[in-house]
Amino acid sequence: MLHWFDSVILGIIEGLTEFLPVSSTGHMILTNKLLGYEEAPEQLKTFEIVIQFAAILAIAIVYRHKIFQVLGLGKKESVKGLSVESFPKRRLNLIHVMLGIVPPMAVAFLFRHYIKEIGFHTAPVLWALVVGGIYMWITEILYDSGKIKRTAETMDDITYRQALLIGVLQCVSAIWPGFSRSGSTIAAGMLGGVSYRASADFSFFIAIPIMTAATCYELVSNLDQFRSGNIDIGFLLTGFIISFFVAWIVVVAFLRILKKIKLKYFAWYRFALAALFYLFVMS
């Protein structure tokens, strides 16, 4: 039976990990195991949809001005004269977003049955934490070595080619729970010559449509649970509020101290988590 304490714990875990390169899905799977849910009950699956939506809402609020700009709802810039300098700078647009989200969404949809049958188990998640950590660490070594030419300092500098590279490399995380969507996108951006900050911004930004689509799909798939009324509204509300505020705080804080936090630190955390979980829970 689900307890309100589960709601608090899972809400915190979702908010803390959804946008950091540590894999929220992997953490949720491991946390469910620690709470005694080897196979998550239907009510818990419904709850996870709700707290994921809370995290989406938090990130959408953080990037609300950029969303308006990309959708063409922001303030229009006036062009004075005919000189080259008078034209607006290149800006992130819907094409960039589509290039970044279509490949992983298509792969996730095509392999959705495989992912649910095989991917959502402890062993694959632990391996994903390790492999994803190695990928992030190697990427940062190459990035810091100066071998990668940096051509995009902000999101608005990202080219279509860089956006597509991020979308393609993100496909691994789409089919391997625990690999980390944000980790794969940030590392992919850095490999393509996008700055660390711009890669993180783009990762968080394209998470909004990706997570919205995934949440809507899961919502439709689990609609009977909402209609049946088998889940406590207080349980849902508690998790929603906690997930929202924790996710908002984490993203704002992460962006402020980004220069001080290297990808390798997250890689070390992933290695430690996988090792400890294997030694003390799996063995």
C-alpha positions in Angstrom: 0.0 0.0 0.0 1.3 3.5 -0.9 2.1 5.7 2.0 2.4 9.5 2.1 6.1 9.1 3.0 6.6 7.5 -0.4 5.0 10.6 -2.0 7.5 12.9 -0.2 10.5 10.7 -1.1 9.6 10.2 -4.7 8.7 13.9 -5.2 12.1 14.9 -3.9 14.0 12.4 -6.0 12.1 13.5 -9.2 12.7 17.1 -8.5 16.4 16.6 -7.7 17.3 14.4 -10.6 15.0 15.3 -13.6 17.2 17.9 -15.1 20.7 16.9 -13.7 22.9 14.5 -15.7 22.3 11.7 -13.3 19.1 10.1 -14.8 15.8 10.7 -13.0 14.3 7.5 -14.5 17.2 5.5 -13.1 16.8 7.1 -9.7 13.1 6.4 -9.7 13.6 2.7 -10.5 16.3 2.3 -7.8 14.2 4.3 -5.3 11.1 2.1 -6.0 13.3 -1.0 -5.3 14.5 0.5 -2.0 10.9 1.2 -1.0 10.0 -2.4 -1.7 8.3 -2.0 -5.1 10.2 -4.5 -7.3 7.4 -4.0 -9.9 5.8 -0.6 -9.5 2.0 -0.8 -8.9 -0.4 0.9 -11.3 -1.1 3.6 -8.7 2.6 4.4 -8.4 2.9 4.7 -12.2 0.1 7.2 -12.2 1.8 9.1 -9.4 5.1 9.3 -11.4 3.2 10.9 -14.3 1.9 13.6 -12.0 5.3 14.5 -10.4 6.9 14.5 -13.8 4.4 17.0 -15.0 5.3 19.1 -12.0 8.9 19.1 -13.1 7.9 20.1 -16.6 5.9 23.0 -15.2 8.9 24.2 -13.2 11.3 24.2 -16.1 8.7 25.9 -18.3 8.4 28.7 -15.9 12.2 29.1 -15.7 12.4 29.3 -19.5 9.1 31.1 -20.2 10.6 34.1 -22.0 12.6 31.8 -24.3 9.5 29.8 -25.0 7.6 32.9 -26.0 10.5 34.0 -28.3 10.7 30.6 -30.1 7.0 30.6 -30.6 7.1 34.1 -32.0 5.1 35.6 -29.1 7.9 37.7 -27.7 8.7 41.4 -28.4 9.5 42.1 -32.1 12.8 43.8 -32.8 12.7 46.8 -35.1 15.2 47.0 -37.9 16.7 50.4 -38.6 18.4 51.1 -41.8 19.7 48.6 -44.2 23.2 47.8 -42.9 24.2 44.3 -42.0 24.6 45.3 -38.3 21.0 46.4 -38.1 19.6 42.9 -38.7 18.6 40.8 -35.6 21.1 38.2 -34.5 20.4 34.6 -35.3 18.1 33.1 -32.8 17.0 29.7 -31.6 13.8 28.7 -33.5 11.4 25.8 -33.8 13.6 24.1 -36.4 16.4 23.8 -33.8 13.9 22.4 -31.3 12.5 19.9 -33.8 16.0 18.7 -34.8 16.8 18.2 -31.1 13.6 16.3 -30.2 12.4 14.3 -33.2 15.2 11.7 -33.3 14.9 10.6 -29.6 11.1 10.8 -29.6 10.9 8.6 -32.7 13.3 6.1 -31.3 11.6 6.0 -27.9 8.2 5.4 -29.6 9.5 2.7 -31.9 11.2 0.8 -29.1 8.7 1.6 -26.3 7.7 -2.1 -25.7 11.3 -3.2 -25.6 12.2 -0.4 -23.1 9.3 -1.4 -20.7 10.1 -5.1 -20.9 13.8 -5.0 -20.5 15.0 -1.5 -19.6 13.1 -0.8 -16.4 15.1 -3.2 -14.3 17.9 -2.7 -11.8 20.8 -4.3 -13.6 20.4 -2.4 -16.9 20.0 0.9 -15.0 23.2 0.3 -13.1 25.1 -0.4 -16.3 23.6 2.7 -17.9 24.8 4.9 -14.9 28.4 3.6 -15.5 28.4 3.8 -19.3 26.8 7.2 -19.3 29.3 8.5 -16.7 32.2 7.3 -18.9 30.7 9.0 -21.9 30.3 12.3 -20.0 33.8 12.1 -18.5 35.5 11.5 -21.9 33.5 14.3 -23.5 34.7 16.7 -20.9 38.3 15.7 -21.3 38.1 16.3 -25.0 36.3 19.6 -24.5 38.8 20.9 -21.9 41.8 19.8 -24.0 40.9 22.4 -26.7 40.6 19.8 -29.4 37.0 20.8 -29.9 36.4 24.2 -31.6 33.8 26.1 -29.6 31.4 27.9 -32.0 28.3 28.4 -30.0 28.5 30.3 -26.7 24.7 30.7 -26.2 21.6 28.9 -27.3 21.0 31.4 -30.0 24.4 30.6 -31.5 23.5 26.9 -31.9 23.4 25.8 -35.6 21.0 23.3 -37.2 23.8 20.8 -37.5 24.7 21.0 -33.8 21.0 20.7 -32.8 20.7 17.6 -35.0 23.8 16.1 -33.4 22.4 16.6 -30.0 19.1 15.0 -31.1 20.8 12.0 -32.6 23.2 11.3 -29.7 20.2 11.7 -27.3 18.7 8.6 -28.8 20.8 6.4 -26.6 19.2 7.8 -23.4 15.7 7.4 -25.1 16.0 3.6 -25.1 18.3 3.0 -22.1 16.8 4.1 -18.8 19.6 5.3 -16.5 21.8 6.8 -19.2 20.4 10.3 -18.6 18.7 12.5 -21.2 20.2 15.7 -19.8 23.7 14.1 -19.6 23.6 12.8 -23.2 22.4 16.2 -24.5 24.9 18.3 -22.6 27.8 16.0 -23.6 26.6 15.9 -27.2 26.4 19.7 -27.4 30.0 20.0 -26.0 31.2 17.4 -28.6 29.6 19.5 -31.3 31.3 22.8 -30.2 28.6 24.2 -28.0 29.6 25.8 -24.7 28.9 24.0 -21.5 26.3 26.6 -20.5 24.6 26.7 -23.8 24.5 22.9 -23.9 22.9 22.8 -20.5 20.4 25.6 -21.5 19.4 23.7 -24.7 19.2 20.4 -22.8 16.7 21.9 -20.3 14.8 23.8 -23.0 14.2 20.8 -25.3 13.2 18.7 -22.2 10.0 20.7 -22.1 8.5 19.3 -25.3 10.1 15.8 -24.9 8.8 15.4 -21.3 5.4 16.9 -22.2 5.0 14.3 -25.1 6.1 11.4 -22.9 3.8 12.5 -20.0 0.8 12.9 -22.3 1.5 9.4 -23.8 1.7 7.8 -20.3 -1.3 9.8 -19.2 -3.4 8.4 -22.0 -2.0 4.9 -21.4 -3.0 5.1 -17.7 -6.2 7.0 -18.0 -8.2 4.2 -16.4 -6.3 4.8 -13.1 -7.4 8.4 -13.0 -11.0 7.5 -13.8 -11.2 4.7 -11.3 -10.3 7.0 -8.4 -8.1 4.3 -6.8 -5.4 6.8 -6.0 -5.4 9.3 -3.1 -5.6 12.9 -4.3 -3.6 14.1 -1.3 -0.9 11.6 -2.2 -0.8 13.1 -5.7 -0.9 16.7 -4.6 1.9 16.2 -2.0 4.3 14.7 -4.7 3.3 17.3 -7.2 4.1 20.3 -5.0 7.4 18.8 -3.7 8.5 17.8 -7.2 7.7 21.3 -8.6 9.6 23.3 -6.0 12.6 21.0 -5.8 12.9 20.9 -9.6 12.7 24.7 -9.8 15.3 25.2 -7.1 17.7 22.7 -8.7 17.6 24.2 -12.2 18.0 27.8 -11.0 20.9 26.8 -8.7 22.6 24.5 -11.3 22.6 27.3 -13.9 24.0 29.8 -11.4 27.0 27.6 -10.3 27.4 25.8 -13.6 31.0 26.9 -14.2 32.1 25.4 -10.9 30.4 22.0 -11.5 32.1 19.8 -14.0 30.5 16.8 -15.8 33.1 14.6 -14.2 31.6 15.3 -10.8 28.3 13.9 -11.9 30.2 10.9 -13.5 31.9 10.2 -10.1 28.5 10.3 -8.4 27.0 7.9 -11.0 29.9 5.4 -10.5 29.5 5.6 -6.7 25.8 5.1 -6.8 26.0 2.1 -9.1 28.7 0.5 -7.0 27.0 1.1 -3.7 23.6 -0.1 -5.0 25.2 -3.2 -6.4 27.2 -4.1 -3.3 24.6 -3.4 -0.7 21.2 -4.0 -2.4 21.9 -6.4 -5.3 24.4 -8.7 -3.6 
